[in-house]
Amino acid sequence: MFTQILTMVLPVLVMIVLGRVCAVTGILNDEQHTGIKNIIGNILLPVVLFNALLFGFLISAAEKYLA
């Protein structure tokens, strides 16, 4: 149970820490930060949402017809 939660939460925490380290050490400047934010908001987030909705729909439809 704990390992399942950890495998879901750990990647998010690692990305938060990595982003903070990049901000504090100055690895990313403001222009790069804006570019990454635009890529995430305009491309990656819609793709992830579409993927989640599609597979959620497919799984529920498969369970409905196979049951």
N, C-alpha and C positions, 0 to 999 in steps of 0.2 A: 504494500500500500504506500509506504513512505517513498520507495524507489520510483513508483509510478508518478507520484507528485513531483519528486525531484527531477525526473526526466522531462517533465513538462515546464517546470519553472526555471530550471537551471539555465537553459539557453537564453531566456529573457534577461535574467540577472547578469549573465556574462556580457550580453550586448549593452546593457545599461552601464556596467562598469567600464567596458571598452570605450564607449562614447564619452564617458566622464574623463577617462585617462587621456583621450585624444584632445578634449577641450582644455584640460589643465596644462598639458605639456605643449600645446600649440601645434600639434601635428596637422590639424585641419584649420585653415583660415576661414574667415566669414564667407567668402565666395564659394569655397568647396562645401561648407556646411549648407549653404542655400541650395547648391546643386544636388547634394544627397537628399535633402528634404524634398525637393521637387520630384526626384526620381521615385522616392518612396511614396509620396502622396499621389502622384499622377499615374504611376505605372504599377508598382508592386502591390499596394493596398487593394486596388480594384481586382487585380489578378487573384490575390489570396481570397478575397471575398467571393468572387465568382467561383473559384475552385471549391470553397467550403459549401456554398449553396448547391452547386452542381452535384457534388458527391453526397451531400446530405439528402438531396432529392432522389438520387439514384439508389442509395441504400434504403430509404424508406419505401420506394417503389418496389424494390426487389423483395423486401420483407413482406410487403402487402401481397404480392403475387405468388411468392413461394410458400407462404403460410397456409 
